Amino acid sequence: MITVVGGGFAGVEAAWGAAERGSKVRLYEMRPQRMTPAHKTGLLAELVCSNSFKSKAPTSPAGQLKAEMVGLGSLVIPLGEEHSVPGGEALCVDRDRFASAVTERIDQHPNIDLVREEFRPGDHDGPLVVATGPLTSPDLSAWLASLTGREHLYFYDAVSPVVDASTLDPSIVFAQSRYDKGGDDYLNCPFDKDKYEAFVHALVTAERAPIHDFEAEGDQSVPLEDRLLAKINYFAGCTPIEAIADKGARSLAFGNFKPVGLTDPRTGRRPYAALQLRPENREKSLYSLVACQTRLKWGEQKRVFRMVPGLAQAEFVRLGVIHRNTYIEAPRVLGQNLELRQHPGIYVAGQLTGVEGYVESAAMGIYAGIMAHRADRGLPPEPPPRASAFGSLLAHLQDATPRDFAPMNINWGLFPEPSETTRDKGVRRAAQLEAARKAFDGWRARLG
Ligand SMILES: Cc1cc2nc3c(=O)[nH]c(=O)nc-3n(C[C@H](O)[C@H](O)[C@H](O)COP(=O)(O)OP(=O)(O)OC[C@H]3O[C@@H](n4cnc5c(N)ncnc54)[C@H](O)[C@@H]3O)c2cc1C
Protein backbone atom coordinates (compact mmCIF):
# COMPACT_ATOMS: atom_id res chain seq x y z
CA MET A 1 0.00 0.00 0.00
CA ILE A 2 1.30 3.45 -0.97
CA THR A 3 0.36 6.42 1.22
CA VAL A 4 0.11 9.87 -0.32
CA VAL A 5 -0.28 12.92 1.92
CA GLY A 6 -1.95 16.00 0.45
CA GLY A 7 -4.70 16.13 -2.17
CA GLY A 8 -3.35 19.13 -4.08
CA PHE A 9 -1.83 19.12 -7.55
CA ALA A 10 1.04 16.79 -6.72
CA GLY A 11 -0.88 14.48 -4.39
CA VAL A 12 -3.71 13.70 -6.80
CA GLU A 13 -1.22 13.01 -9.60
CA ALA A 14 0.95 10.81 -7.38
CA ALA A 15 -2.09 8.84 -6.20
CA TRP A 16 -3.53 8.58 -9.72
CA GLY A 17 -0.22 7.63 -11.32
CA ALA A 18 0.39 4.81 -8.83
CA ALA A 19 -3.24 3.62 -8.76
CA GLU A 20 -3.56 3.52 -12.56
CA ARG A 21 -0.43 1.33 -12.66
CA GLY A 22 -2.10 -1.11 -10.25
CA SER A 23 -0.89 -0.05 -6.78
CA LYS A 24 -3.29 0.37 -3.87
CA VAL A 25 -3.14 3.95 -2.57
CA ARG A 26 -4.36 5.72 0.55
CA LEU A 27 -4.61 9.49 -0.02
CA TYR A 28 -4.85 11.83 2.97
CA GLU A 29 -6.31 15.31 2.58
CA MET A 30 -6.99 17.40 5.69
CA ARG A 31 -9.44 19.82 4.07
CA PRO A 32 -12.26 20.68 4.69
CA GLN A 33 -11.79 19.60 8.35
CA ARG A 34 -8.63 21.65 8.60
CA MET A 35 -8.06 24.42 6.05
CA THR A 36 -4.83 26.05 4.92
CA PRO A 37 -4.69 29.87 5.02
CA ALA A 38 -5.12 30.03 1.21
CA HIS A 39 -7.56 27.24 0.25
CA LYS A 40 -11.28 28.01 0.33
CA THR A 41 -12.94 24.63 -0.37
CA GLY A 42 -12.65 20.95 0.40
CA LEU A 43 -12.09 20.10 -3.27
CA LEU A 44 -8.93 18.31 -4.34
CA ALA A 45 -6.51 20.18 -6.67
CA GLU A 46 -7.95 23.55 -5.71
CA LEU A 47 -6.33 26.48 -7.54
CA VAL A 48 -5.54 28.97 -4.81
CA CYS A 49 -4.91 31.95 -7.06
CA SER A 50 -4.76 32.33 -10.86
CA ASN A 51 -6.59 29.80 -13.06
CA SER A 52 -3.77 29.45 -15.59
CA PHE A 53 -1.86 26.29 -16.46
CA LYS A 54 0.58 28.37 -18.56
CA SER A 55 1.19 28.29 -22.30
CA LYS A 56 -0.78 26.01 -24.59
CA ALA A 57 1.87 26.32 -27.32
CA PRO A 58 3.39 22.85 -27.86
CA THR A 59 6.71 24.53 -28.68
CA SER A 60 6.99 26.27 -25.28
CA PRO A 61 8.71 24.73 -22.22
CA ALA A 62 5.35 24.51 -20.40
CA GLY A 63 3.74 22.99 -23.51
CA GLN A 64 6.43 20.30 -23.70
CA LEU A 65 6.10 19.57 -19.97
CA LYS A 66 2.33 19.20 -20.32
CA ALA A 67 2.75 16.89 -23.34
CA GLU A 68 5.10 14.69 -21.32
CA MET A 69 2.66 14.66 -18.40
CA VAL A 70 -0.15 13.52 -20.69
CA GLY A 71 2.20 10.86 -22.08
CA LEU A 72 2.60 9.50 -18.54
CA GLY A 73 -1.16 9.42 -17.91
CA SER A 74 -1.70 12.77 -16.13
CA LEU A 75 -5.06 13.34 -14.46
CA VAL A 76 -5.03 17.14 -14.20
CA ILE A 77 -3.93 18.18 -17.69
CA PRO A 78 -6.70 16.38 -19.65
CA LEU A 79 -9.29 17.54 -17.07
CA GLY A 80 -7.91 21.09 -17.35
CA GLU A 81 -8.39 20.92 -21.11
CA GLU A 82 -11.90 19.52 -20.68
CA HIS A 83 -12.85 22.38 -18.34
CA SER A 84 -10.91 25.15 -20.05
CA VAL A 85 -12.14 28.71 -20.46
CA PRO A 86 -10.84 31.28 -22.97
CA GLY A 87 -7.40 32.46 -21.90
CA GLY A 88 -5.55 33.41 -25.09
CA GLU A 89 -2.15 31.72 -25.24
CA ALA A 90 -2.61 30.09 -21.84
CA LEU A 91 -4.57 27.02 -20.80
CA CYS A 92 -7.04 28.58 -18.33
CA VAL A 93 -9.58 26.52 -16.45
CA ASP A 94 -12.95 26.90 -14.77
CA ARG A 95 -11.61 26.34 -11.24
CA ASP A 96 -14.77 24.85 -9.65
CA ARG A 97 -15.63 22.49 -12.49
CA PHE A 98 -12.02 21.42 -12.79
CA ALA A 99 -11.49 20.73 -9.08
CA SER A 100 -14.90 18.99 -8.80
CA ALA A 101 -14.00 16.71 -11.72
CA VAL A 102 -10.60 15.84 -10.17
CA THR A 103 -12.27 15.11 -6.82
CA GLU A 104 -14.86 12.86 -8.45
CA ARG A 105 -12.28 10.87 -10.44
CA ILE A 106 -10.12 10.30 -7.35
CA ASP A 107 -13.14 9.41 -5.20
CA GLN A 108 -14.30 6.81 -7.71
CA HIS A 109 -10.98 5.14 -8.39
CA PRO A 110 -11.14 1.54 -7.15
CA ASN A 111 -7.48 1.58 -6.08
CA ILE A 112 -7.64 4.86 -4.12
CA ASP A 113 -8.92 5.22 -0.57
CA LEU A 114 -9.45 8.95 0.11
CA VAL A 115 -9.12 9.77 3.82
CA ARG A 116 -10.28 13.24 4.86
CA GLU A 117 -7.96 13.67 7.84
CA GLU A 118 -4.76 15.42 8.74
CA PHE A 119 -1.98 12.88 8.34
CA ARG A 120 -0.07 11.93 11.47
CA PRO A 121 3.48 10.65 10.91
CA GLY A 122 3.56 6.92 11.52
CA ASP A 123 0.13 6.32 9.90
CA HIS A 124 1.56 4.39 7.01
CA ASP A 125 3.00 1.10 5.92
CA GLY A 126 4.97 0.95 2.65
CA PRO A 127 6.14 3.87 0.47
CA LEU A 128 5.06 7.33 1.64
CA VAL A 129 4.71 10.33 -0.69
CA VAL A 130 4.62 13.71 1.07
CA ALA A 131 2.87 16.28 -1.13
CA THR A 132 1.59 18.80 1.37
CA GLY A 133 2.58 21.88 -0.59
CA PRO A 134 3.62 25.44 0.18
CA LEU A 135 1.29 25.64 3.18
CA THR A 136 2.10 22.31 4.82
CA SER A 137 0.42 22.02 8.23
CA PRO A 138 2.64 23.04 11.18
CA ASP A 139 2.91 19.54 12.73
CA LEU A 140 3.90 17.98 9.45
CA SER A 141 6.42 20.77 8.78
CA ALA A 142 8.02 20.07 12.15
CA TRP A 143 8.22 16.37 11.31
CA LEU A 144 9.71 17.09 7.88
CA ALA A 145 12.29 19.38 9.49
CA SER A 146 13.24 16.54 11.83
CA LEU A 147 13.85 14.31 8.77
CA THR A 148 15.70 16.78 6.58
CA GLY A 149 17.41 18.85 9.28
CA ARG A 150 15.89 22.23 10.14
CA GLU A 151 18.49 24.04 8.01
CA HIS A 152 17.27 22.27 4.87
CA LEU A 153 13.57 23.19 5.23
CA TYR A 154 12.46 26.68 4.25
CA PHE A 155 9.33 28.55 5.31
CA TYR A 156 9.73 31.65 3.17
CA ASP A 157 10.74 31.87 -0.41
CA ALA A 158 12.93 34.92 -1.10
CA VAL A 159 13.92 34.87 -4.74
CA SER A 160 15.77 37.31 -6.95
CA PRO A 161 14.77 37.46 -10.61
CA VAL A 162 16.56 35.00 -12.90
CA VAL A 163 17.48 35.77 -16.52
CA ASP A 164 18.32 33.67 -19.57
CA ALA A 165 22.07 34.10 -20.16
CA SER A 166 21.68 34.27 -23.93
CA THR A 167 19.60 37.46 -23.65
CA LEU A 168 22.22 39.56 -21.82
CA ASP A 169 24.04 42.30 -23.74
CA PRO A 170 27.66 41.04 -24.03
CA SER A 171 28.88 44.51 -25.07
CA ILE A 172 28.00 45.86 -21.58
CA VAL A 173 27.98 42.95 -19.14
CA PHE A 174 31.45 41.72 -18.13
CA ALA A 175 32.72 38.65 -16.30
CA GLN A 176 34.90 39.46 -13.28
CA SER A 177 35.16 38.61 -9.60
CA ARG A 178 35.97 41.35 -7.11
CA TYR A 179 39.73 42.13 -7.14
CA ASP A 180 40.00 39.38 -9.79
CA LYS A 181 39.84 36.80 -7.01
CA GLY A 182 37.75 33.67 -7.51
CA GLY A 183 37.51 33.25 -11.30
CA ASP A 184 34.96 34.77 -13.61
CA ASP A 185 31.80 33.06 -12.43
CA TYR A 186 30.12 36.38 -11.70
CA LEU A 187 28.90 38.74 -14.40
CA ASN A 188 28.63 42.48 -13.70
CA CYS A 189 26.23 45.12 -14.95
CA PRO A 190 28.00 48.49 -14.53
CA PHE A 191 25.99 51.63 -13.71
CA ASP A 192 27.08 55.21 -14.30
CA LYS A 193 25.62 57.84 -11.95
CA ASP A 194 22.69 58.85 -14.18
CA LYS A 195 21.59 55.31 -14.92
CA TYR A 196 21.90 54.38 -11.25
CA GLU A 197 19.73 57.30 -10.11
CA ALA A 198 17.10 56.61 -12.76
CA PHE A 199 17.02 52.94 -11.68
CA VAL A 200 16.65 53.77 -7.97
CA HIS A 201 13.84 56.23 -8.69
CA ALA A 202 11.98 53.62 -10.75
CA LEU A 203 12.55 51.00 -8.04
CA VAL A 204 11.16 52.98 -5.12
CA THR A 205 8.15 54.26 -7.05
CA ALA A 206 7.20 50.92 -8.66
CA GLU A 207 4.07 49.12 -7.56
CA ARG A 208 4.53 46.44 -4.89
CA ALA A 209 2.66 43.14 -4.51
CA PRO A 210 -0.15 43.10 -1.95
CA ILE A 211 0.50 41.28 1.34
CA HIS A 212 -1.73 38.40 2.46
CA ASP A 213 -2.59 38.45 6.17
CA PHE A 214 -1.34 34.88 6.64
CA GLU A 215 2.11 35.77 5.36
CA ALA A 216 2.67 38.08 8.29
CA GLU A 217 0.80 36.72 11.30
CA GLY A 218 1.77 38.34 14.58
CA ASP A 219 1.17 41.43 16.69
CA GLN A 220 -1.80 43.19 15.07
CA SER A 221 -0.72 46.56 16.49
CA VAL A 222 2.36 46.47 14.21
CA PRO A 223 1.65 47.58 10.61
CA LEU A 224 1.30 44.64 8.17
CA GLU A 225 4.26 45.75 6.01
CA ASP A 226 6.58 45.93 9.06
CA ARG A 227 5.40 42.54 10.29
CA LEU A 228 6.16 41.02 6.90
CA LEU A 229 9.60 42.63 6.71
CA ALA A 230 10.43 41.25 10.15
CA LYS A 231 9.31 37.73 9.10
CA ILE A 232 11.27 37.90 5.86
CA ASN A 233 14.35 38.99 7.72
CA TYR A 234 13.95 36.28 10.33
CA PHE A 235 13.13 33.35 8.03
CA ALA A 236 14.83 34.33 4.77
CA GLY A 237 17.63 36.48 6.17
CA CYS A 238 17.12 39.26 3.65
CA THR A 239 15.34 42.54 3.02
CA PRO A 240 13.59 43.28 -0.29
CA ILE A 241 15.74 45.47 -2.53
CA GLU A 242 13.05 48.15 -2.76
CA ALA A 243 12.95 48.42 1.06
CA ILE A 244 16.73 48.96 1.08
CA ALA A 245 16.45 51.59 -1.67
CA ASP A 246 13.72 53.32 0.40
CA LYS A 247 16.39 54.10 3.02
CA GLY A 248 18.28 56.55 0.80
CA ALA A 249 19.39 57.28 -2.75
CA ARG A 250 22.88 55.80 -2.27
CA SER A 251 21.99 52.84 -0.03
CA LEU A 252 22.29 50.35 -2.92
CA ALA A 253 25.56 51.82 -4.20
CA PHE A 254 27.02 51.27 -0.70
CA GLY A 255 25.30 47.91 -0.21
CA ASN A 256 23.81 45.44 -2.70
CA PHE A 257 25.45 47.14 -5.72
CA LYS A 258 28.77 48.21 -4.23
CA PRO A 259 31.36 48.31 -7.04
CA VAL A 260 34.52 47.73 -4.98
CA GLY A 261 37.16 45.53 -6.58
CA LEU A 262 35.58 45.79 -10.04
CA THR A 263 36.95 47.47 -13.17
CA ASP A 264 34.75 48.01 -16.19
CA PRO A 265 36.87 46.88 -19.19
CA ARG A 266 35.13 49.45 -21.42
CA THR A 267 36.23 52.44 -19.30
CA GLY A 268 39.15 50.99 -17.36
CA ARG A 269 37.55 52.51 -14.22
CA ARG A 270 35.47 51.36 -11.30
CA PRO A 271 31.76 51.75 -12.14
CA TYR A 272 29.54 54.00 -10.00
CA ALA A 273 27.62 50.89 -8.91
CA ALA A 274 27.32 47.32 -10.20
CA LEU A 275 24.62 44.72 -10.13
CA GLN A 276 26.17 41.26 -10.08
CA LEU A 277 24.77 38.15 -11.76
CA ARG A 278 25.48 34.69 -10.34
CA PRO A 279 25.17 31.40 -12.28
CA GLU A 280 22.08 29.45 -11.29
CA ASN A 281 23.14 26.18 -12.87
CA ARG A 282 26.14 24.16 -13.92
CA GLU A 283 25.65 25.05 -17.59
CA LYS A 284 25.61 28.83 -16.83
CA SER A 285 22.52 29.21 -19.00
CA LEU A 286 20.68 30.99 -16.18
CA TYR A 287 21.85 33.83 -13.95
CA SER A 288 20.19 35.30 -10.87
CA LEU A 289 20.40 38.98 -9.98
CA VAL A 290 22.42 38.98 -6.77
CA ALA A 291 20.70 40.52 -3.72
CA CYS A 292 17.63 41.57 -5.71
CA GLN A 293 14.96 39.72 -3.72
CA THR A 294 11.85 41.75 -4.33
CA ARG A 295 8.11 42.05 -3.78
CA LEU A 296 7.47 44.31 -6.75
CA LYS A 297 4.59 43.29 -9.01
CA TRP A 298 5.82 41.08 -11.85
CA GLY A 299 5.21 43.54 -14.70
CA GLU A 300 7.00 46.21 -12.69
CA GLN A 301 10.00 43.97 -12.11
CA LYS A 302 10.54 43.53 -15.85
CA ARG A 303 10.18 47.27 -16.46
CA VAL A 304 12.52 48.29 -13.64
CA PHE A 305 15.24 45.61 -14.00
CA ARG A 306 15.45 46.16 -17.77
CA MET A 307 16.79 49.63 -16.85
CA VAL A 308 19.93 47.92 -15.53
CA PRO A 309 22.78 48.32 -18.05
CA GLY A 310 23.07 45.10 -20.05
CA LEU A 311 19.58 43.85 -19.20
CA ALA A 312 17.55 45.94 -21.68
CA GLN A 313 16.60 42.83 -23.70
CA ALA A 314 16.80 40.34 -20.84
CA GLU A 315 14.33 37.51 -20.79
CA PHE A 316 13.20 36.82 -17.24
CA VAL A 317 12.64 33.10 -16.71
CA ARG A 318 11.80 33.62 -13.04
CA LEU A 319 10.60 36.79 -11.36
CA GLY A 320 11.33 37.71 -7.79
CA VAL A 321 8.98 36.74 -4.99
CA ILE A 322 9.09 36.86 -1.26
CA HIS A 323 6.23 34.88 0.16
CA ARG A 324 5.22 32.14 2.54
CA ASN A 325 6.32 28.84 1.00
CA THR A 326 7.45 25.58 2.52
CA TYR A 327 10.08 23.68 0.52
CA ILE A 328 13.14 21.57 1.09
CA GLU A 329 16.71 22.09 -0.09
CA ALA A 330 16.37 19.33 -2.66
CA PRO A 331 20.01 19.18 -3.90
CA ARG A 332 21.08 18.34 -0.34
CA VAL A 333 18.37 15.94 0.77
CA LEU A 334 16.57 14.42 -2.23
CA GLY A 335 17.72 11.57 -4.43
CA GLN A 336 17.10 11.41 -8.16
CA ASN A 337 13.87 9.50 -7.60
CA LEU A 338 12.56 12.16 -5.14
CA GLU A 339 13.24 9.86 -2.17
CA LEU A 340 14.79 11.36 0.97
CA ARG A 341 18.41 10.18 0.89
CA GLN A 342 18.53 9.62 4.63
CA HIS A 343 15.06 8.03 4.84
CA PRO A 344 14.48 5.49 2.07
CA GLY A 345 10.80 4.86 1.40
CA ILE A 346 9.79 8.49 1.98
CA TYR A 347 9.25 10.45 -1.24
CA VAL A 348 8.62 14.18 -1.58
CA ALA A 349 6.44 15.61 -4.35
CA GLY A 350 5.10 18.89 -5.68
CA GLN A 351 6.08 22.37 -4.65
CA LEU A 352 7.79 20.99 -1.53
CA THR A 353 10.57 19.66 -3.78
CA GLY A 354 11.52 23.13 -5.00
CA VAL A 355 9.51 23.51 -8.18
CA GLU A 356 7.00 26.31 -8.56
CA GLY A 357 3.47 26.41 -9.97
CA TYR A 358 0.46 24.16 -10.47
CA VAL A 359 1.81 22.38 -13.58
CA GLU A 360 5.36 21.81 -12.33
CA SER A 361 4.04 20.59 -8.95
CA ALA A 362 1.65 18.19 -10.67
CA ALA A 363 4.55 16.92 -12.82
CA MET A 364 6.63 16.20 -9.74
CA GLY A 365 3.57 14.40 -8.35
CA ILE A 366 3.34 12.08 -11.34
CA TYR A 367 7.03 11.31 -11.11
CA ALA A 368 6.96 10.62 -7.35
CA GLY A 369 3.86 8.41 -7.81
CA ILE A 370 5.61 6.36 -10.49
CA MET A 371 8.78 6.03 -8.40
CA ALA A 372 6.78 4.95 -5.32
CA HIS A 373 4.86 2.45 -7.44
CA ARG A 374 8.09 1.00 -8.85
CA ALA A 375 9.53 0.68 -5.35
CA ASP A 376 6.31 -1.03 -4.19
CA ARG A 377 6.72 -3.54 -7.02
CA GLY A 378 10.42 -4.08 -6.37
CA LEU A 379 11.36 -2.39 -9.67
CA PRO A 380 14.47 -0.17 -9.94
CA PRO A 381 13.94 3.59 -10.25
CA GLU A 382 14.05 4.87 -13.82
CA PRO A 383 14.93 8.59 -13.75
CA PRO A 384 14.00 10.78 -16.73
CA PRO A 385 16.63 11.57 -19.37
CA ARG A 386 18.29 14.97 -18.92
CA ALA A 387 17.00 16.35 -22.24
CA SER A 388 13.28 15.84 -21.45
CA ALA A 389 11.19 18.48 -19.67
CA PHE A 390 10.93 16.15 -16.66
CA GLY A 391 14.70 15.68 -16.72
CA SER A 392 15.21 19.44 -16.95
CA LEU A 393 13.05 20.14 -13.91
CA LEU A 394 14.79 17.38 -12.04
CA ALA A 395 18.19 18.82 -13.01
CA HIS A 396 17.23 21.96 -11.09
CA LEU A 397 16.43 19.85 -8.01
CA GLN A 398 19.68 17.90 -8.26
CA ASP A 399 22.12 20.67 -9.25
CA ALA A 400 24.52 21.16 -6.36
CA THR A 401 25.98 24.43 -7.72
CA PRO A 402 26.56 26.68 -4.67
CA ARG A 403 23.58 29.08 -4.66
CA ASP A 404 20.55 30.05 -2.60
CA PHE A 405 18.38 27.14 -3.68
CA ALA A 406 14.97 28.52 -4.66
CA PRO A 407 11.88 27.15 -6.38
CA MET A 408 11.85 27.30 -10.17
CA ASN A 409 9.27 26.95 -12.91
CA ILE A 410 9.96 25.18 -16.21
CA ASN A 411 11.87 27.41 -18.68
CA TRP A 412 14.29 27.18 -21.60
CA GLY A 413 17.31 27.78 -19.42
CA LEU A 414 16.76 24.45 -17.65
CA PHE A 415 16.89 22.45 -20.88
CA PRO A 416 20.42 21.36 -21.87
CA GLU A 417 22.18 23.38 -24.56
CA PRO A 418 21.94 21.71 -27.97
CA SER A 419 25.13 20.02 -29.19
CA GLU A 420 25.56 22.57 -32.01
CA THR A 421 25.82 26.00 -30.43
CA THR A 422 24.34 28.97 -32.24
CA ARG A 423 23.19 32.40 -31.05
CA ASP A 424 19.99 32.04 -33.09
CA LYS A 425 17.35 31.59 -30.40
CA GLY A 426 14.80 29.95 -32.70
CA VAL A 427 17.23 27.36 -34.01
CA ARG A 428 18.53 26.59 -30.53
CA ARG A 429 15.08 26.11 -29.07
CA ALA A 430 13.88 23.93 -31.93
CA ALA A 431 16.87 21.66 -31.31
CA GLN A 432 16.22 21.60 -27.55
CA LEU A 433 12.58 20.69 -28.17
CA GLU A 434 13.40 17.93 -30.60
CA ALA A 435 15.93 16.46 -28.18
CA ALA A 436 13.33 16.63 -25.38
CA ARG A 437 10.68 14.84 -27.43
CA LYS A 438 13.03 12.09 -28.52
CA ALA A 439 14.41 11.56 -25.03
CA PHE A 440 10.92 11.49 -23.51
CA ASP A 441 9.68 8.84 -25.97
CA GLY A 442 12.59 6.59 -25.01
CA TRP A 443 11.90 7.12 -21.29
CA ARG A 444 8.22 6.36 -21.62
CA ALA A 445 9.03 3.13 -23.44
CA ARG A 446 11.47 2.14 -20.67
CA LEU A 447 8.86 2.88 -17.96
CA GLY A 448 6.44 0.53 -19.73
C1 LIG B 1 -1.16 32.29 -1.96
C2 LIG B 1 -0.66 31.43 -3.08
C3 LIG B 1 -0.86 31.83 -4.41
C4 LIG B 1 -0.39 31.04 -5.48
N1 LIG B 1 -0.64 31.43 -6.76
C5 LIG B 1 -0.27 30.64 -7.80
C6 LIG B 1 -0.60 30.95 -9.15
O1 LIG B 1 -1.22 31.99 -9.40
N2 LIG B 1 -0.19 30.12 -10.15
C7 LIG B 1 0.50 28.97 -9.88
O2 LIG B 1 0.83 28.22 -10.82
N3 LIG B 1 0.80 28.63 -8.62
C8 LIG B 1 0.44 29.43 -7.58
N4 LIG B 1 0.76 29.10 -6.30
C9 LIG B 1 1.53 27.90 -6.10
C10 LIG B 1 0.58 26.68 -6.21
O3 LIG B 1 -0.37 26.78 -5.21
C11 LIG B 1 1.39 25.48 -6.03
O4 LIG B 1 2.40 25.43 -7.03
C12 LIG B 1 0.61 24.17 -6.18
O5 LIG B 1 -0.65 24.23 -5.63
C13 LIG B 1 1.47 23.19 -5.44
O6 LIG B 1 0.91 21.93 -5.51
P1 LIG B 1 1.15 20.95 -4.29
O7 LIG B 1 0.36 19.73 -4.57
O8 LIG B 1 2.58 20.83 -4.03
O9 LIG B 1 0.49 21.73 -3.06
P2 LIG B 1 -1.05 22.12 -2.84
O10 LIG B 1 -1.76 22.21 -4.13
O11 LIG B 1 -1.06 23.28 -1.92
O12 LIG B 1 -1.62 20.85 -2.09
C14 LIG B 1 -1.18 20.48 -0.81
C15 LIG B 1 -2.36 19.83 -0.10
O13 LIG B 1 -1.91 19.22 1.10
C16 LIG B 1 -2.89 19.41 2.11
N5 LIG B 1 -2.21 19.24 3.41
C17 LIG B 1 -1.29 20.05 3.99
N6 LIG B 1 -0.86 19.50 5.16
C18 LIG B 1 -1.54 18.31 5.31
C19 LIG B 1 -1.54 17.28 6.30
N7 LIG B 1 -0.76 17.33 7.39
N8 LIG B 1 -2.37 16.20 6.13
C20 LIG B 1 -3.17 16.12 5.03
N9 LIG B 1 -3.23 17.07 4.07
C21 LIG B 1 -2.40 18.15 4.20
C22 LIG B 1 -3.42 20.80 1.82
O14 LIG B 1 -4.71 20.96 2.37
C23 LIG B 1 -3.44 20.82 0.30
O15 LIG B 1 -4.66 20.39 -0.23
C24 LIG B 1 0.30 29.85 -5.22
C25 LIG B 1 0.52 29.45 -3.87
C26 LIG B 1 0.04 30.23 -2.84
C27 LIG B 1 0.27 29.76 -1.42
Ligand as a Chemical Component Dictionary entry (heavy atoms), coordinates in Angstrom:
data_LIG
# 
_chem_comp.id                   LIG 
_chem_comp.type                 NON-POLYMER 
_chem_comp.pdbx_formal_charge   0 
_chem_comp.three_letter_code    LIG 
# 
loop_
_chem_comp_atom.comp_id 
_chem_comp_atom.atom_id 
_chem_comp_atom.alt_atom_id 
_chem_comp_atom.type_symbol 
_chem_comp_atom.charge 
_chem_comp_atom.model_Cartn_x 
_chem_comp_atom.model_Cartn_y 
_chem_comp_atom.model_Cartn_z 
_chem_comp_atom.pdbx_ordinal 
LIG C1  C1  C 0 -1.160 32.293 -1.961  1  
LIG C2  C2  C 0 -0.657 31.427 -3.083  2  
LIG C3  C3  C 0 -0.863 31.828 -4.408  3  
LIG C4  C4  C 0 -0.395 31.045 -5.477  4  
LIG N1  N1  N 0 -0.642 31.433 -6.762  5  
LIG C5  C5  C 0 -0.273 30.637 -7.797  6  
LIG C6  C6  C 0 -0.598 30.955 -9.149  7  
LIG O1  O1  O 0 -1.224 31.985 -9.405  8  
LIG N2  N2  N 0 -0.185 30.124 -10.146 9  
LIG C7  C7  C 0 0.503  28.969 -9.883  10 
LIG O2  O2  O 0 0.829  28.222 -10.825 11 
LIG N3  N3  N 0 0.803  28.628 -8.621  12 
LIG C8  C8  C 0 0.439  29.432 -7.584  13 
LIG N4  N4  N 0 0.761  29.099 -6.296  14 
LIG C9  C9  C 0 1.529  27.897 -6.101  15 
LIG C10 C10 C 0 0.585  26.684 -6.209  16 
LIG O3  O3  O 0 -0.366 26.782 -5.212  17 
LIG C11 C11 C 0 1.391  25.482 -6.029  18 
LIG O4  O4  O 0 2.398  25.434 -7.029  19 
LIG C12 C12 C 0 0.613  24.170 -6.178  20 
LIG O5  O5  O 0 -0.650 24.230 -5.627  21 
LIG C13 C13 C 0 1.466  23.189 -5.441  22 
LIG O6  O6  O 0 0.913  21.927 -5.513  23 
LIG P1  P1  P 0 1.154  20.946 -4.291  24 
LIG O7  O7  O 0 0.360  19.734 -4.572  25 
LIG O8  O8  O 0 2.584  20.833 -4.032  26 
LIG O9  O9  O 0 0.492  21.732 -3.060  27 
LIG P2  P2  P 0 -1.050 22.117 -2.836  28 
LIG O10 O10 O 0 -1.759 22.214 -4.126  29 
LIG O11 O11 O 0 -1.060 23.280 -1.921  30 
LIG O12 O12 O 0 -1.620 20.849 -2.088  31 
LIG C14 C14 C 0 -1.183 20.485 -0.807  32 
LIG C15 C15 C 0 -2.364 19.830 -0.102  33 
LIG O13 O13 O 0 -1.909 19.225 1.096   34 
LIG C16 C16 C 0 -2.892 19.413 2.112   35 
LIG N5  N5  N 0 -2.212 19.236 3.414   36 
LIG C17 C17 C 0 -1.288 20.045 3.985   37 
LIG N6  N6  N 0 -0.864 19.497 5.160   38 
LIG C18 C18 C 0 -1.543 18.312 5.308   39 
LIG C19 C19 C 0 -1.538 17.280 6.298   40 
LIG N7  N7  N 0 -0.764 17.325 7.390   41 
LIG N8  N8  N 0 -2.366 16.202 6.128   42 
LIG C20 C20 C 0 -3.173 16.116 5.035   43 
LIG N9  N9  N 0 -3.234 17.066 4.073   44 
LIG C21 C21 C 0 -2.399 18.149 4.205   45 
LIG C22 C22 C 0 -3.422 20.795 1.822   46 
LIG O14 O14 O 0 -4.711 20.960 2.368   47 
LIG C23 C23 C 0 -3.436 20.819 0.302   48 
LIG O15 O15 O 0 -4.664 20.385 -0.233  49 
LIG C24 C24 C 0 0.304  29.853 -5.217  50 
LIG C25 C25 C 0 0.523  29.447 -3.872  51 
LIG C26 C26 C 0 0.044  30.226 -2.840  52 
LIG C27 C27 C 0 0.269  29.761 -1.425  53 
# 
loop_
_chem_comp_bond.comp_id 
_chem_comp_bond.atom_id_1 
_chem_comp_bond.atom_id_2 
_chem_comp_bond.value_order 
_chem_comp_bond.pdbx_ordinal 
LIG C1  C2  SING 1  
LIG C2  C3  SING 2  
LIG C2  C26 DOUB 3  
LIG C3  C4  DOUB 4  
LIG C4  N1  SING 5  
LIG C4  C24 SING 6  
LIG N1  C5  DOUB 7  
LIG C5  C6  SING 8  
LIG C5  C8  SING 9  
LIG C6  O1  DOUB 10 
LIG C6  N2  SING 11 
LIG N2  C7  SING 12 
LIG C7  O2  DOUB 13 
LIG C7  N3  SING 14 
LIG N3  C8  DOUB 15 
LIG C8  N4  SING 16 
LIG N4  C9  SING 17 
LIG N4  C24 SING 18 
LIG C9  C10 SING 19 
LIG C10 O3  SING 20 
LIG C10 C11 SING 21 
LIG C11 O4  SING 22 
LIG C11 C12 SING 23 
LIG C12 O5  SING 24 
LIG C12 C13 SING 25 
LIG C13 O6  SING 26 
LIG O6  P1  SING 27 
LIG P1  O7  DOUB 28 
LIG P1  O8  SING 29 
LIG P1  O9  SING 30 
LIG O9  P2  SING 31 
LIG P2  O10 DOUB 32 
LIG P2  O11 SING 33 
LIG P2  O12 SING 34 
LIG O12 C14 SING 35 
LIG C14 C15 SING 36 
LIG C15 O13 SING 37 
LIG C15 C23 SING 38 
LIG O13 C16 SING 39 
LIG C16 N5  SING 40 
LIG C16 C22 SING 41 
LIG N5  C17 SING 42 
LIG N5  C21 SING 43 
LIG C17 N6  DOUB 44 
LIG N6  C18 SING 45 
LIG C18 C19 SING 46 
LIG C18 C21 DOUB 47 
LIG C19 N7  SING 48 
LIG C19 N8  DOUB 49 
LIG N8  C20 SING 50 
LIG C20 N9  DOUB 51 
LIG N9  C21 SING 52 
LIG C22 O14 SING 53 
LIG C22 C23 SING 54 
LIG C23 O15 SING 55 
LIG C24 C25 DOUB 56 
LIG C25 C26 SING 57 
LIG C26 C27 SING 58 
# 
